[in-house]
């Protein structure tokens, strides 16, 4: 009954949000002709993301390599063609690809970029609908147009310059109207776009001040005291820093007063970014994180003035880290973040392990370019290195497309404590109640790492709560997802040998249990979804409510 009332409440809130948003868009359409258009731009903020001259050459030749797909335009505007995927459309309409045009400083390169922008203005500039006008896409487009305006506006005639500025002004008005209907990372990026526009375009001092104050509020509401983002997605911090660092520099260069929380907020985010960084330099794959380009991460870490050893825990983000020798373990010891149920993953008590130059045990991550079906698959508990009970995720999702598969039955409580032993081992003990209502049991997990960083000891246990009743058998599967770079080989019925490309090897074993290798999918590969392997330990709670397992370095 309580679950039904909660679901009904979610439906009502979502219907109200959509209705009021439509009304705000209608008002915006009627007021678009009254928007003041600035005469010029003051500055073009920098872009820290990497550029690729090959991509620039492809675009100049009428080919768009975006989101893992290639679109041949045959001399037509890409906006008149059927686009290969939703991810491709998002990348195209966001205009982040303009940065690659900086690699070609010729007049022809600028002319090509200008023609493409002009075709967008003609086709989509007057129609506020579809992917082109999704709030996050608009925010990214504003940031990209401002940062790469020198490329677009080089040798532009007065007519194009006026159309470009008029559209930018309308974009700003649109984002101001959409701010109340945006949440999480989308609203943060919206505020970054508005703050960037306030210093890059000639506006009143009061406008600059209001944009700065609004950005400060996002730091207060979204960046936790330990520096993690409220979504609990490690990659969002990196994405935000890629836009926040140029904004900070633009404020400084123009002599504006910085938003009060900008410097302290950025400094707070860096330790969290280092916390999630594995031995191979990539970020951990929790709650929607996907692969990280090495040049993006390094371009951000180059500005890190808070250098130091990563924290052992992020108490507000609810993650724990064990590190010894050259081994790192990062564990999710928190429930899904409230307010982020559209993107949160059912990965409570999952963990990742890296050693030396490679990640060995990972979560499946979230796909960069795949469709919603794969995005939703990546959110299930089965896509994480933890235990699944009766093929059911620890947090459940709505099947309704209207709710965009929002998480409607999240894990409510996760308790965790850190333990240290006299022989130098560090460990984590944690439990969650995601299976309590449905099956009457609580999942407990223990992880320890010895002082040399050569032995990981694990325990998974299900504890029955007599206040709850469950009918039928309870069968659990402990999954350990193997990074695609690692080669698994069955050692015997109770163990699997994991070998990295450099020869380092670890033995996974679970005494008294059958340990199997099965096919898997790695969603977070930078080249797209790829095949991989996983280790599975299957056990019946009636016979064995607890299993123990080990990871031991062999070479």
TIZASE-460400 format. One record per residue (C-alpha): x, z, y. Coordinates in pm, 1 decimal. Layout:
# TIZASE-460400
+----------+----------+----------+
!       px !       pz !       py !
+----------+----------+----------+
!        X !        Z !        Y !
...
+----------+----------+----------+
This chain:
# TIZASE-460400
+----------+----------+----------+
!       px !       pz !       py !
+----------+----------+----------+
!      0.0 !      0.0 !      0.0 !
!    277.4 !     95.1 !    243.9 !
!    463.3 !   -226.5 !    161.0 !
!    148.3 !   -430.4 !    229.4 !
!     94.4 !   -264.9 !    568.7 !
!    457.0 !   -325.1 !    661.5 !
!    430.7 !   -692.1 !    568.7 !
!    108.5 !   -732.1 !    769.7 !
!    277.8 !   -570.7 !   1069.3 !
!    568.7 !   -814.5 !   1040.4 !
!    326.7 !  -1109.2 !   1033.1 !
!    146.7 !   -985.7 !   1347.0 !
!    472.5 !   -933.8 !   1539.2 !
!    601.1 !  -1275.9 !   1441.5 !
!    274.2 !  -1445.1 !   1544.0 !
!    282.4 !  -1264.5 !   1881.7 !
!    646.1 !  -1362.9 !   1938.7 !
!    576.4 !  -1728.6 !   1869.9 !
!    263.3 !  -1731.8 !   2084.3 !
!    425.1 !  -1574.1 !   2389.5 !
!    728.6 !  -1798.8 !   2351.1 !
!    507.4 !  -2109.1 !   2357.1 !
!    336.5 !  -1980.1 !   2670.4 !
!    673.7 !  -1924.8 !   2838.7 !
!    780.8 !  -2280.2 !   2750.0 !
!    460.3 !  -2419.3 !   2896.6 !
!    522.4 !  -2237.1 !   3223.9 !
!    879.0 !  -2369.2 !   3225.3 !
!    761.5 !  -2730.0 !   3186.7 !
!    536.1 !  -2696.0 !   3490.4 !
!    812.7 !  -2542.4 !   3703.2 !
!   1101.0 !  -2775.7 !   3609.4 !
!   1069.2 !  -2986.4 !   3925.7 !
!   1114.3 !  -2680.0 !   4148.8 !
!   1455.8 !  -2585.9 !   4005.2 !
!   1741.6 !  -2590.1 !   4255.5 !
!   2022.4 !  -2826.3 !   4153.1 !
!   2381.6 !  -2732.0 !   4247.7 !
!   2599.8 !  -3003.8 !   4396.6 !
!   2913.1 !  -2937.0 !   4195.1 !
!   3092.3 !  -2722.5 !   3938.7 !
!   3350.7 !  -2469.1 !   4048.5 !
!   3556.3 !  -2433.2 !   3731.3 !
!   3570.3 !  -2543.3 !   3368.5 !
!   3630.0 !  -2241.5 !   3140.6 !
!   3879.1 !  -2290.1 !   2859.3 !
!   3785.4 !  -2342.2 !   2494.9 !
!   3993.6 !  -2154.5 !   2238.0 !
!   3872.6 !  -2355.8 !   1941.0 !
!   4112.5 !  -2607.2 !   1790.9 !
!   4103.1 !  -2977.9 !   1870.7 !
!   4157.6 !  -3270.4 !   1635.4 !
!   4267.0 !  -3609.3 !   1768.5 !
!   4141.4 !  -3773.3 !   1448.3 !
!   3786.4 !  -3654.6 !   1522.5 !
!   3815.6 !  -3794.2 !   1876.1 !
!   3924.4 !  -4133.4 !   1741.0 !
!   3636.4 !  -4139.6 !   1493.1 !
!   3381.9 !  -4064.6 !   1766.2 !
!   3529.4 !  -4333.1 !   1992.0 !
!   3487.4 !  -4577.8 !   1702.4 !
!   3121.1 !  -4481.9 !   1655.0 !
!   3157.7 !  -4237.7 !   1366.1 !
!   3063.0 !  -3869.6 !   1385.2 !
!   3232.4 !  -3640.0 !   1128.2 !
!   3030.0 !  -3319.7 !   1168.0 !
!   2918.6 !  -3040.5 !    934.7 !
!   3083.6 !  -3199.0 !    634.3 !
!   2899.9 !  -3531.2 !    677.4 !
!   2977.3 !  -3865.4 !    841.7 !
!   2732.1 !  -4062.4 !   1057.7 !
!   2799.7 !  -4431.8 !   1128.2 !
!   2627.6 !  -4527.3 !   1453.7 !
!   2707.4 !  -4902.9 !   1459.7 !
!   2721.7 !  -4887.9 !   1837.7 !
!   2389.4 !  -4703.5 !   1876.4 !
!   2329.8 !  -4361.5 !   2022.5 !
!   2348.3 !  -4097.6 !   1746.4 !
!   2033.4 !  -3945.5 !   1894.3 !
!   1829.5 !  -4251.4 !   1796.2 !
!   1929.5 !  -4227.2 !   1427.6 !
!   1814.8 !  -4017.2 !   1132.8 !
!   2071.0 !  -3738.3 !   1107.5 !
!   2224.8 !  -3645.8 !    769.4 !
!   2130.9 !  -3275.9 !    770.4 !
!   2002.6 !  -2992.8 !    982.6 !
!   2356.1 !  -2850.9 !   1010.3 !
!   2477.4 !  -3190.0 !   1134.9 !
!   2198.3 !  -3199.5 !   1394.1 !
!   2287.5 !  -2851.6 !   1518.3 !
!   2652.6 !  -2949.6 !   1559.7 !
!   2564.0 !  -3277.0 !   1730.5 !
!   2317.6 !  -3124.9 !   1979.6 !
!   2546.6 !  -2827.4 !   2050.6 !
!   2819.0 !  -3062.8 !   2180.1 !
!   3103.7 !  -2842.7 !   2058.6 !
!   3263.6 !  -3165.8 !   1933.6 !
!   3338.9 !  -3253.9 !   2296.7 !
!   3649.6 !  -3035.7 !   2268.9 !
!   3810.8 !  -3294.8 !   2041.7 !
!   3779.5 !  -3551.6 !   2318.9 !
!   4039.7 !  -3350.8 !   2510.1 !
!   4292.4 !  -3488.6 !   2262.8 !
!   4228.8 !  -3834.8 !   2407.8 !
!   4292.5 !  -3824.0 !   2780.6 !
!   4216.9 !  -4191.4 !   2838.9 !
!   3942.4 !  -4320.9 !   3063.4 !
!   3785.0 !  -4479.7 !   2755.6 !
!   3756.2 !  -4138.9 !   2588.0 !
!   3578.7 !  -3994.4 !   2890.6 !
!   3354.5 !  -4299.5 !   2915.0 !
!   3249.2 !  -4264.5 !   2550.5 !
!   3175.3 !  -3893.3 !   2595.0 !
!   2975.6 !  -3968.0 !   2909.3 !
!   2768.6 !  -4238.6 !   2740.4 !
!   2679.3 !  -4000.0 !   2457.5 !
!   2583.2 !  -3721.6 !   2699.2 !
!   2381.4 !  -3967.6 !   2905.7 !
!   2192.6 !  -4084.4 !   2597.1 !
!   2110.1 !  -3721.3 !   2515.9 !
!   1979.3 !  -3671.3 !   2870.0 !
!   1756.8 !  -3978.5 !   2836.7 !
!   1622.1 !  -3901.1 !   2490.5 !
!   1609.5 !  -3519.6 !   2473.3 !
!   1655.1 !  -3398.4 !   2828.8 !
!   1285.7 !  -3421.1 !   2909.3 !
!   1143.6 !  -3314.6 !   2569.7 !
!   1165.8 !  -2940.7 !   2507.5 !
!   1119.4 !  -2950.4 !   2132.2 !
!   1302.3 !  -2963.8 !   1802.1 !
!   1654.6 !  -2857.5 !   1707.9 !
!   1793.2 !  -2978.1 !   2042.4 !
!   1603.4 !  -2700.9 !   2220.2 !
!   1653.6 !  -2412.1 !   1982.3 !
!   1782.9 !  -2125.7 !   2192.8 !
!   2120.2 !  -2087.8 !   2021.9 !
!   2180.7 !  -2463.1 !   2034.1 !
!   2104.6 !  -2465.6 !   2407.3 !
!   2342.7 !  -2173.8 !   2467.7 !
!   2622.8 !  -2349.2 !   2280.1 !
!   2553.4 !  -2672.1 !   2469.0 !
!   2575.0 !  -2499.9 !   2807.1 !
!   2908.8 !  -2341.4 !   2715.6 !
!   3041.5 !  -2674.1 !   2581.3 !
!   2922.3 !  -2881.1 !   2879.0 !
!   3080.6 !  -2638.3 !   3124.7 !
!   3408.5 !  -2608.6 !   2933.4 !
!   3445.7 !  -2983.9 !   2883.7 !
!   3293.0 !  -3106.4 !   3208.0 !
!   3630.3 !  -3256.8 !   3319.4 !
!   3613.5 !  -3492.3 !   3020.1 !
!   3248.2 !  -3585.5 !   3076.4 !
!   3265.1 !  -3615.3 !   3454.8 !
!   3596.9 !  -3799.9 !   3487.8 !
!   3525.4 !  -4110.3 !   3701.4 !
!   3149.5 !  -4048.6 !   3672.1 !
!   2924.6 !  -4217.0 !   3927.4 !
!   2707.4 !  -4009.7 !   4158.0 !
!   2390.3 !  -4082.7 !   3964.6 !
!   2522.4 !  -3947.9 !   3634.6 !
!   2680.3 !  -3649.4 !   3807.4 !
!   2341.5 !  -3562.2 !   3957.7 !
!   2156.9 !  -3601.4 !   3626.0 !
!   2415.7 !  -3387.9 !   3448.8 !
!   2393.5 !  -3107.1 !   3707.7 !
!   2013.6 !  -3122.2 !   3711.4 !
!   2001.6 !  -3084.8 !   3334.8 !
!   2248.4 !  -2795.8 !   3344.7 !
!   2031.3 !  -2620.3 !   3602.3 !
!   1725.6 !  -2668.7 !   3380.7 !
!   1919.6 !  -2536.5 !   3080.0 !
!   1995.5 !  -2219.7 !   3276.9 !
!   1628.5 !  -2174.2 !   3364.4 !
!   1534.3 !  -2230.7 !   3001.1 !
!   1774.9 !  -1965.2 !   2876.1 !
!   1649.6 !  -1712.0 !   3128.2 !
!   1293.7 !  -1768.1 !   3004.4 !
!   1393.4 !  -1748.2 !   2636.5 !
!   1599.2 !  -1427.8 !   2664.3 !
!   1303.7 !  -1193.3 !   2587.3 !
!   1227.6 !  -1386.3 !   2266.5 !
!   1583.5 !  -1387.9 !   2134.6 !
!   1758.9 !  -1125.3 !   1925.7 !
!   2098.6 !  -1043.4 !   1784.2 !
!   2383.2 !  -1291.6 !   1807.4 !
!   2152.9 !  -1556.9 !   1958.1 !
!   2071.6 !  -1336.1 !   2256.1 !
!   2436.2 !  -1231.4 !   2295.3 !
!   2548.3 !  -1594.6 !   2310.3 !
!   2262.8 !  -1669.6 !   2551.5 !
!   2393.8 !  -1396.3 !   2783.2 !
!   2748.5 !  -1532.3 !   2752.7 !
!   2620.3 !  -1879.2 !   2846.5 !
!   2435.5 !  -1744.3 !   3151.5 !
!   2734.5 !  -1535.7 !   3261.9 !
!   2964.7 !  -1835.6 !   3219.5 !
!   2729.5 !  -2054.6 !   3422.6 !
!   2705.7 !  -1791.5 !   3696.5 !
!   3080.5 !  -1815.6 !   3765.8 !
!   3126.2 !  -2185.7 !   3687.8 !
!   2846.0 !  -2300.6 !   3919.4 !
!   2788.6 !  -2215.3 !   4287.4 !
!   2526.5 !  -1937.3 !   4291.9 !
!   2445.2 !  -1629.6 !   4495.4 !
!   2650.5 !  -1315.1 !   4440.6 !
!   2335.8 !  -1140.5 !   4317.6 !
!   2302.9 !  -1399.2 !   4038.2 !
!   2658.7 !  -1335.1 !   3924.1 !
!   2591.5 !   -960.7 !   3930.1 !
!   2264.5 !   -984.8 !   3731.4 !
!   2424.6 !  -1205.3 !   3466.3 !
!   2710.6 !   -954.9 !   3430.6 !
!   2470.5 !   -662.0 !   3400.0 !
!   2267.8 !   -842.7 !   3133.1 !
!   2587.5 !   -913.5 !   2938.3 !
!   2681.1 !   -545.0 !   2961.6 !
!   2349.7 !   -454.8 !   2799.4 !
!   2433.3 !   -674.0 !   2500.5 !
!   2762.3 !   -490.9 !   2450.6 !
!   2569.4 !   -163.5 !   2456.3 !
!   2299.6 !   -278.7 !   2214.8 !
!   2493.0 !   -505.5 !   1978.4 !
!   2855.6 !   -392.3 !   1957.9 !
!   2866.8 !    -67.7 !   1765.0 !
!   3102.1 !    216.6 !   1866.3 !
!   3342.2 !    114.5 !   1587.9 !
!   3353.4 !   -244.9 !   1718.5 !
!   3140.7 !   -409.1 !   1451.1 !
!   2841.6 !   -625.5 !   1535.4 !
!   2497.2 !   -484.0 !   1468.9 !
!   2428.8 !   -761.8 !   1215.6 !
!   2713.6 !   -627.1 !    996.7 !
!   2842.1 !   -984.3 !    966.0 !
!   3225.0 !   -979.5 !   1007.4 !
!   3239.4 !  -1336.7 !   1135.3 !
!   3003.4 !  -1284.3 !   1429.8 !
!   3265.0 !  -1074.5 !   1606.9 !
!   3506.5 !  -1366.6 !   1585.3 !
!   3246.7 !  -1616.6 !   1707.6 !
!   3160.6 !  -1399.1 !   2006.7 !
!   3525.7 !  -1338.4 !   2095.7 !
!   3589.3 !  -1713.9 !   2101.0 !
!   3344.9 !  -1731.7 !   2393.3 !
!   3406.3 !  -1390.9 !   2550.7 !
!   3782.3 !  -1431.9 !   2597.7 !
!   3754.4 !  -1750.1 !   2810.7 !
!   3474.7 !  -1586.0 !   3008.0 !
!   3694.3 !  -1283.9 !   3082.6 !
!   3974.9 !  -1510.1 !   3201.0 !
!   3737.2 !  -1709.0 !   3421.8 !
!   3618.1 !  -1391.8 !   3595.7 !
!   3980.8 !  -1293.7 !   3657.7 !
!   4090.0 !  -1637.5 !   3779.9 !
!   3806.3 !  -1658.3 !   4032.7 !
!   3848.4 !  -1301.1 !   4155.3 !
!   3502.7 !  -1182.5 !   4048.6 !
!   3433.5 !   -824.8 !   3949.7 !
!   3427.3 !   -818.9 !   3571.0 !
!   3121.4 !   -691.1 !   3385.7 !
!   3182.9 !   -321.3 !   3329.3 !
!   3168.4 !   -345.0 !   2950.2 !
!   3355.2 !   -674.1 !   2906.1 !
!   3712.8 !   -548.0 !   2873.3 !
!   3629.9 !   -228.7 !   2683.2 !
!   3388.1 !   -420.2 !   2460.6 !
!   3646.3 !   -682.1 !   2367.8 !
!   3905.7 !   -410.0 !   2300.4 !
!   3654.3 !   -234.2 !   2075.1 !
!   3585.8 !   -551.6 !   1876.0 !
!   3946.6 !   -624.6 !   1783.0 !
!   4002.4 !   -331.6 !   1542.4 !
!   3684.0 !   -428.7 !   1356.4 !
!   3811.1 !   -785.0 !   1327.1 !
!   4138.1 !   -657.9 !   1177.0 !
!   3944.5 !   -426.3 !    944.1 !
!   3768.8 !   -722.0 !    780.0 !
!   4083.4 !   -933.2 !    750.1 !
!   4208.3 !   -986.9 !    396.0 !
!   4569.1 !  -1031.0 !    284.0 !
!   4529.8 !  -1410.5 !    294.0 !
!   4423.9 !  -1394.0 !    660.4 !
!   4056.6 !  -1477.1 !    607.0 !
!   3764.0 !  -1247.3 !    684.7 !
!   3554.0 !  -1066.2 !    424.7 !
!   3230.1 !  -1235.3 !    316.0 !
!   2949.8 !   -989.8 !    392.0 !
!   2604.5 !  -1040.0 !    546.1 !
!   2621.6 !  -1409.4 !    624.5 !
!   2994.8 !  -1453.3 !    683.2 !
!   3145.8 !  -1784.7 !    582.0 !
!   3497.1 !  -1928.9 !    574.0 !
!   3716.9 !  -1882.9 !    879.9 !
!   3948.9 !  -2147.2 !   1017.1 !
!   4300.3 !  -2004.2 !   1044.4 !
!   4358.8 !  -2153.2 !   1391.2 !
!   4037.6 !  -1997.3 !   1526.3 !
!   4130.3 !  -1651.9 !   1400.7 !
!   4486.9 !  -1677.4 !   1527.8 !
!   4375.2 !  -1807.7 !   1867.7 !
!   4168.6 !  -1490.4 !   1906.8 !
!   4422.1 !  -1247.8 !   1760.8 !
!   4681.8 !  -1387.4 !   2004.9 !
!   4503.2 !  -1196.4 !   2280.9 !
!   4477.7 !   -870.4 !   2086.5 !
!   4630.4 !   -592.2 !   2295.7 !
!   4506.6 !   -313.7 !   2064.5 !
!   4749.3 !   -390.8 !   1780.8 !
!   4767.2 !   -129.8 !   1508.1 !
!   4688.0 !    -63.7 !   1145.8 !
!   4329.2 !   -143.2 !   1038.8 !
!   4093.8 !    153.6 !   1023.9 !
!   4011.4 !    307.8 !    686.6 !
!   3642.6 !    293.8 !    766.0 !
!   3391.4 !    158.0 !   1014.0 !
!   3147.6 !    451.9 !   1016.4 !
!   2884.3 !    284.1 !   1233.8 !
!   2906.0 !    -57.6 !   1069.8 !
!   2903.0 !    124.7 !    734.0 !
!   3202.7 !    -32.1 !    560.8 !
!   3498.3 !    126.3 !    380.4 !
!   3850.6 !     -8.2 !    327.6 !
!   4110.2 !     93.9 !     69.1 !
!   4466.7 !    -32.4 !    112.0 !
!   4786.6 !     40.1 !    -76.4 !
!   5092.5 !   -171.6 !   -143.6 !
!   4978.3 !   -528.8 !    -98.5 !
!   4621.6 !   -466.6 !   -219.4 !
!   4311.3 !   -440.4 !     -0.3 !
!   3955.2 !   -348.0 !   -100.7 !
!   3666.7 !   -376.9 !    144.2 !
!   3327.6 !   -234.2 !     42.0 !
!   2978.6 !   -255.5 !    190.3 !
!   2849.2 !    101.3 !    202.0 !
!   2548.0 !     54.6 !    427.8 !
!   2190.7 !    -74.0 !    423.4 !
!   2089.3 !   -405.1 !    584.5 !
!   2090.1 !   -380.1 !    963.6 !
!   1748.0 !   -316.7 !   1122.4 !
!   1642.8 !   -604.4 !   1345.4 !
!   1866.6 !   -849.7 !   1157.7 !
!   1646.4 !   -898.8 !    853.6 !
!   1638.6 !  -1276.8 !    904.7 !
!   2009.0 !  -1302.0 !    823.1 !
!   2094.8 !   -982.4 !    632.5 !
!   2215.0 !  -1005.2 !    272.9 !
!   2113.4 !   -785.9 !    -20.7 !
!   2473.3 !   -684.9 !    -85.3 !
!   2473.6 !   -305.6 !    -65.9 !
!   2768.8 !   -154.6 !   -261.7 !
!   2936.6 !   -493.9 !   -307.8 !
!   3313.1 !   -517.8 !   -260.6 !
!   3598.9 !   -765.7 !   -223.6 !
!   3961.2 !   -734.2 !   -333.8 !
!   4270.5 !   -922.6 !   -219.0 !
!   4632.2 !   -888.2 !   -318.9 !
!   4938.1 !  -1060.5 !   -180.8 !
!   4846.1 !  -1403.6 !    -50.2 !
!   4512.9 !  -1439.0 !   -230.3 !
!   4162.9 !  -1298.5 !   -259.9 !
!   4074.4 !  -1223.8 !   -621.9 !
!   3723.7 !  -1069.1 !   -612.8 !
!   3488.2 !  -1188.7 !   -339.1 !
!   3123.6 !  -1226.0 !   -252.5 !
!   2985.9 !  -1579.2 !   -265.1 !
!   2957.2 !  -1590.4 !    115.7 !
!   2717.4 !  -1801.3 !    317.0 !
!   2734.0 !  -2182.8 !    332.1 !
!   2835.7 !  -2349.4 !    656.7 !
!   2657.3 !  -2678.2 !    612.5 !
!   2406.2 !  -2644.0 !    325.2 !
!   2028.1 !  -2634.7 !    350.5 !
!   1804.7 !  -2328.3 !    360.0 !
!   1766.6 !  -2316.0 !    -18.3 !
!   2135.1 !  -2238.5 !    -60.3 !
!   2139.8 !  -2006.0 !    239.9 !
!   1866.0 !  -1798.7 !     74.4 !
!   2043.3 !  -1802.1 !   -262.6 !
!   2354.7 !  -1665.5 !    -92.7 !
!   2153.0 !  -1370.1 !     40.0 !
!   2053.1 !  -1239.6 !   -304.8 !
!   2226.9 !   -948.2 !   -474.1 !
!   2337.2 !  -1180.5 !   -755.4 !
!   2563.9 !  -1361.4 !   -505.3 !
!   2757.5 !  -1040.0 !   -440.3 !
!   3014.7 !   -845.4 !   -638.8 !
!   2788.4 !   -558.7 !   -736.2 !
!   2523.1 !   -476.1 !   -997.1 !
!   2185.3 !   -649.3 !  -1029.3 !
!   1898.7 !   -474.5 !  -1210.7 !
!   1637.3 !   -682.1 !  -1398.2 !
!   1737.5 !   -997.4 !  -1206.9 !
!   1600.7 !   -836.0 !   -888.6 !
!   1776.7 !   -807.6 !   -554.2 !
!   1830.8 !   -456.7 !   -422.6 !
!   1662.5 !   -571.8 !    -98.9 !
!   1372.2 !   -813.3 !   -129.0 !
!   1276.8 !  -1112.1 !     83.8 !
!    945.5 !  -1262.0 !    189.4 !
!    872.5 !  -1594.8 !     15.4 !
!    686.7 !  -1705.9 !    329.1 !
!    836.4 !  -1990.7 !    530.6 !
!    638.5 !  -1855.0 !    828.9 !
!    858.3 !  -1545.8 !    822.3 !
!   1168.6 !  -1757.4 !    755.7 !
!   1230.9 !  -1558.0 !    434.4 !
!   1280.3 !  -1238.2 !    629.4 !
!   1394.0 !   -931.0 !    438.4 !
!   1076.2 !   -725.7 !    403.9 !
!   1181.0 !   -458.4 !    150.6 !
!   1533.3 !   -352.3 !    247.0 !
!   1748.1 !    -83.7 !     91.7 !
!   1650.0 !    222.8 !    292.3 !
!   1931.7 !    466.9 !    224.9 !
!   2299.0 !    429.8 !    137.4 !
!   2514.8 !    741.1 !    111.2 !
!   2891.8 !    715.3 !     94.5 !
!   3189.5 !    948.2 !     97.5 !
!   3563.0 !    898.5 !     86.2 !
!   3774.4 !   1088.8 !   -166.8 !
!   4148.5 !   1142.5 !   -203.9 !
!   4323.1 !   1284.0 !   -508.6 !
!   4645.0 !   1482.7 !   -540.8 !
!   4820.8 !   1193.3 !   -712.6 !
!   4773.1 !    972.5 !   -404.8 !
!   4466.9 !    776.3 !   -511.4 !
!   4203.0 !    695.9 !   -250.7 !
!   3846.1 !    629.7 !   -342.6 !
!   3489.6 !    566.2 !   -233.3 !
!   3173.0 !    713.7 !   -382.9 !
!   2846.8 !    550.4 !   -275.8 !
!   2482.3 !    519.2 !   -383.7 !
!   2176.1 !    322.1 !   -273.0 !
!   1801.3 !    350.3 !   -333.1 !
!   1714.6 !    -20.8 !   -343.9 !
!   1586.0 !      5.9 !   -700.8 !
!   1410.5 !    340.8 !   -663.5 !
!   1055.7 !    231.1 !   -580.6 !
!   1047.1 !    -56.6 !   -828.6 !
!   1241.9 !     90.6 !  -1121.7 !
!   1283.4 !    462.8 !  -1053.6 !
!   1664.9 !    459.4 !  -1052.3 !
!   1948.1 !    493.4 !   -800.5 !
!   2264.1 !    282.9 !   -822.8 !
!   2589.9 !    475.0 !   -786.3 !
!   2933.7 !    312.2 !   -757.6 !
!   3282.4 !    459.3 !   -743.6 !
!   3596.8 !    266.4 !   -646.0 !
!   3951.1 !    405.5 !   -644.6 !
!   4290.7 !    250.1 !   -571.9 !
!   4617.5 !    409.8 !   -681.5 !
!   4903.5 !    477.4 !   -440.2 !
!   5100.9 !    175.0 !   -556.4 !
!   4806.2 !    -58.3 !   -506.5 !
!   4834.5 !   -177.5 !   -866.9 !
!   4526.3 !    -26.1 !  -1034.5 !
!   4163.0 !    -39.6 !   -922.3 !
!   3926.6 !    189.3 !  -1110.2 !
!   3552.1 !    126.0 !  -1093.3 !
!   3239.3 !    297.5 !  -1220.5 !
!   2874.6 !    183.5 !  -1195.4 !
!   2597.6 !    423.3 !  -1291.7 !
!   2218.6 !    427.7 !  -1269.9 !
!   2061.4 !    771.0 !  -1223.0 !
!   1693.4 !    822.0 !  -1308.6 !
!   1469.1 !    996.6 !  -1058.4 !
!   1187.4 !   1171.8 !  -1249.0 !
!    955.4 !   1148.4 !   -947.6 !
!    929.3 !    772.8 !  -1008.9 !
!    795.2 !    598.0 !  -1316.2 !
!    913.0 !    265.1 !  -1450.7 !
!    773.9 !     73.5 !  -1747.8 !
!    965.7 !   -171.3 !  -1963.4 !
!   1335.0 !   -222.0 !  -2033.3 !
!   1596.2 !   -200.3 !  -1760.3 !
!   1887.4 !   -439.8 !  -1798.7 !
!   2176.7 !   -453.1 !  -1554.2 !
!   2445.0 !   -711.6 !  -1490.1 !
!   2763.0 !   -618.4 !  -1303.0 !
!   2899.9 !   -931.9 !  -1138.8 !
!   3249.4 !   -988.8 !  -1006.6 !
!   3274.2 !  -1320.9 !   -823.6 !
!   3615.2 !  -1483.9 !   -853.7 !
!   3765.0 !  -1676.3 !   -561.8 !
!   3794.2 !  -2050.4 !   -643.8 !
!   4173.9 !  -2036.1 !   -603.3 !
!   4199.2 !  -1788.7 !   -893.3 !
!   4208.2 !  -1907.7 !  -1256.2 !
!   4031.8 !  -1677.7 !  -1507.4 !
!   4117.7 !  -1672.4 !  -1878.3 !
!   3947.5 !  -1473.2 !  -2150.8 !
!   4203.4 !  -1223.5 !  -2280.2 !
!   3982.9 !  -1058.2 !  -2544.3 !
!   3617.1 !   -957.8 !  -2567.9 !
!   3670.6 !   -669.6 !  -2326.5 !
!   3904.0 !   -826.6 !  -2068.4 !
!   3978.4 !  -1130.6 !  -1851.3 !
!   4313.2 !  -1228.7 !  -1696.5 !
!   4298.7 !  -1351.7 !  -1335.4 !
!   4592.5 !  -1561.7 !  -1212.7 !
!   4665.8 !  -1677.1 !   -856.5 !
!   4846.3 !  -2003.4 !   -768.9 !
!   5166.6 !  -1809.1 !   -691.6 !
!   5164.7 !  -1650.3 !  -1037.9 !
!   5036.2 !  -1305.7 !   -944.6 !
!   4793.6 !  -1188.7 !  -1212.4 !
!   4542.1 !   -907.3 !  -1258.8 !
!   4366.4 !   -797.0 !  -1576.6 !
!   3998.3 !   -709.8 !  -1548.9 !
!   3880.8 !   -486.3 !  -1834.0 !
!   3575.1 !   -280.5 !  -1922.9 !
!   3641.8 !    -75.8 !  -2238.2 !
!   3350.7 !    -70.4 !  -2481.6 !
!   3170.3 !   -357.5 !  -2306.6 !
!   3160.5 !   -731.9 !  -2356.5 !
!   3324.8 !   -903.3 !  -2060.0 !
!   3223.0 !  -1265.8 !  -2008.5 !
!   3331.3 !  -1551.5 !  -1782.1 !
!   3044.8 !  -1765.3 !  -1653.5 !
!   3000.2 !  -2050.9 !  -1409.1 !
!   2943.4 !  -1959.7 !  -1046.5 !
!   2896.9 !  -2107.0 !   -698.7 !
!   3116.8 !  -2026.3 !   -400.7 !
!   2908.7 !  -2089.3 !    -89.9 !
!   3174.0 !  -2013.6 !    171.3 !
!   3427.5 !  -2285.3 !     95.5 !
!   3543.5 !  -2452.4 !    419.0 !
!   3482.1 !  -2793.7 !    259.6 !
!   3128.4 !  -2704.5 !    149.5 !
!   2973.4 !  -2546.7 !   -158.2 !
!   3216.1 !  -2545.8 !   -450.8 !
!   3211.3 !  -2443.5 !   -814.1 !
!   3385.0 !  -2123.4 !   -920.0 !
!   3368.6 !  -1855.2 !  -1190.3 !
!   3243.6 !  -1502.3 !  -1219.4 !
!   3292.6 !  -1207.7 !  -1453.8 !
!   2977.8 !  -1051.4 !  -1597.9 !
!   2928.4 !   -719.1 !  -1773.7 !
!   2576.6 !   -688.1 !  -1916.6 !
!   2435.1 !   -347.0 !  -2016.8 !
!   2101.4 !   -188.1 !  -2113.6 !
!   2024.8 !    131.3 !  -1921.6 !
!   1842.8 !    286.9 !  -2219.0 !
!   2162.6 !    263.8 !  -2422.7 !
!   2427.2 !    289.5 !  -2154.5 !
!   2336.6 !    391.7 !  -1797.6 !
!   2704.1 !    388.0 !  -1692.6 !
!   2999.2 !    150.5 !  -1729.0 !
!   3363.3 !    179.6 !  -1628.3 !
!   3593.7 !   -107.3 !  -1543.9 !
!   3951.3 !   -161.5 !  -1426.8 !
!   4162.1 !   -414.7 !  -1238.9 !
!   4534.1 !   -382.1 !  -1318.6 !
!   4816.1 !   -590.1 !  -1172.5 !
!   5025.4 !   -752.0 !  -1445.2 !
!   5271.2 !   -964.2 !  -1249.0 !
+----------+----------+----------+
